[in-house]
Amino acid sequence: MLLTDRLKEYKVLLASKSPRRRQLLEGCGIEFEVAEGREAEENYPPELAAAEVPQYLAELKGEAWADVLGERELLITADTVVIAGGQILGKPATREEAVRMLRLLSGAEHEVVTGVSLRTRDRRRSFSCSSKVVFRVISDEEIEYYVDNFRPYDKAGAYGIQEWIGYVAISGIEGSFYNVMGLPVQRLWVELDKFV
């Protein structure tokens, strides 16, 4: 039986404010509702390796819902980080921070890691997915145009691969494109298939 049919036995919940994650999950044909109203402090142990942070945070977000999940509810949580030069680039708080991040990414390769956690009332399965992205050298004028017109303040690393900057500045990608958008849907499908 196809996964989408088996998932009809569950109320699938996506705990994410990201419109991109919603779009990607819809693209898989999975029926779901957006779960809102519970937040987790996005703190992680300082000794945790950068590539392990997204899965840790995805699990933390799932924990915030653990005590309220119904018997046939399946919760999906996720977190994405950009890692450049060994440091995590989160969501920029200001224009200056977004410009600084994009200057750091210009002409270099970086890693995008998304952690995902699947949870029911009594079970959990988590995984992470990594993609490598290469930017050509981008000018300050291009960086400022992108930041001023696309306002990437809700995006890790200050950019969205599906936006203008992805079209004109990304010269290569190794791994899942959708992972860079924020949800590695192919891997999610495989993991859900094992989970249910």
N, C-alpha and C positions, 0 to 999 in steps of 0.2 A: 504494500500500500504506500502511495506517495506520502512524503513527509507532511505536505500541506493538509492532507486528509487526516493523518494521525494527530496533527496539532489541533484539529477541531474538537478533540476531547478536552482541550485545555483552554483557559482564558489566558492568552499570551499578553504580557504587559511589557512595554518598553519604558524603562525609567531613564529618559534622556530628554533634554531640552533641545537637542540638535535637530534642526529640520533635515539635515543631510542624512542622519541615521534613520529618521522616519522614512525618507524617500527611498533609501537603500533597502530597508526591510519590506516596504511596500512592493518594491521591484521583484522581490523573491516570491511574491504571491502569498505571503504569510499574513493572516488576519490578526491584528493586534490592537490594543488600546494603549494610549500614553498614560503612564503612571506618574502622577505629580503630587507634590505636597510633602515629600520627605527628602531631606538633604543629608549628606554625610560630609563631615569635615574632611577635606582632601589633604590630609597630612599623612606622611609616610616616614618610616625610620630613616635617618640620614645615612646609615650604612648600607641601605638597599641599593643594589646596582641599578643604574638608570633604566636599563631595558626591563627590569622587573617591576618598576613602579606602576605602569598602567594596569597590569593584572591585579596587583595589590589594591589599587584604587577602585577597580571594577568590583572586586570582592567586597570592599568596604561599602561601596554604594549599595550592593545587594544586601549587606547586613542591616542597613537602615530599614529594610522592608521585611526582614525575616519574621518578625512577630505578628505581622498582619496579613501574610499571604494565606489565601483560602486553599482548600484541599486540592482543587484542580486548576490552580493558577501557576503559571510559569513566567518568571521574571527574567528579563534580559537587561543587564547593565554593562556599560562600556566606558573606557577612558583611553584617550589618545594623547601621546606625547611626541614631540619632535626632539631628537637628540643630535646636537651638533658640537663637535669638539669635546665630547664627553659630558656636556652639560645639557640639562633639560630646558627646553624652551616651552613655556606654557602659553597661556593666552596673554597678549600684551594689554596692559592697563591704560597705556597712553599712546599718542601718536609717535612720540619720540622712541618709546620702547619698541613699537612695531617697526619703525625705520631701522633701529639698531639691529633687531633680529634679522631682518631681510638683508642688511649689509653683511651680517655674519654668514648667511646662507649663500650669498652671491658667489658664483664661481667655485662652489664646493659641493661635496656629497654630504648628505645627512641621512639619518635613519628616522623612520616613522614607525612607532610601535603602538598597537592598539591591544589593550587587554579586554577580554569579555568574560562575564560571569553569567552562567545560567543557573537559576535557582527555583526550586519548588519548596514547599513547606519543610520537606525532610531530606532533600538532596541538593548537591551543588556540583557543578562542573565548570572549570575555568580554563582559559587558554589565552595565549597572546600570539600576535602575528606581526612580523617585521617586514618593512619595505625600505629599499634604498632609493633616494631621490637625488638627482644631480641638477643644479641650477647652472646655467651659463652665467657669465659675468653680467650683472644687471646694473644699469647706471642709477645714480641718485635720483635723476629725473623720473626714471621708470618706477623706482621704489616709491617716491612721493606721489606719483600719479595713482599708483595702485592703492596705497594707504588712504589717500584722500577720497578716492572714488568708490572703493569697495569696503572700507572701514572694517578690516579683518580682526576686530577685537574679540570675537567669539571663537577664534581659531587658534589652535596650538601652532606655534611657530610663525604666527602672523600671516598665514596665507591659506587659501583654498585652492587645491589643485584643479578644481572644476571651474575656476574663475579665470579672468583675463591673464593673470600672471602664470597660471598653469599652461595656457595656450602659447604664450610668447617667451617664457623664460625657462621652462623645464626641458632640459636636453636629454634626460634619460631617467628611466625608472626600472628597478629590478624588484619584482614581487607584485603584490596585489595593488592595483590602482585604487580599488574601493577601500582598501585598508587606509590609504593616504587620505581618502575622503572622510574616514572616521569609523568604518565598520567593514571588517573583512568578511563579506557576505558568503563567499564560497566556503571558507572554513567554518563559518557559523552554521551553514546548512549541514555540513558533514557532522559537526559536533551535536547539533540538535537531533540529527538522525540517530546518533548513538544514544542520546540522552532520553528520548521518548520511546 
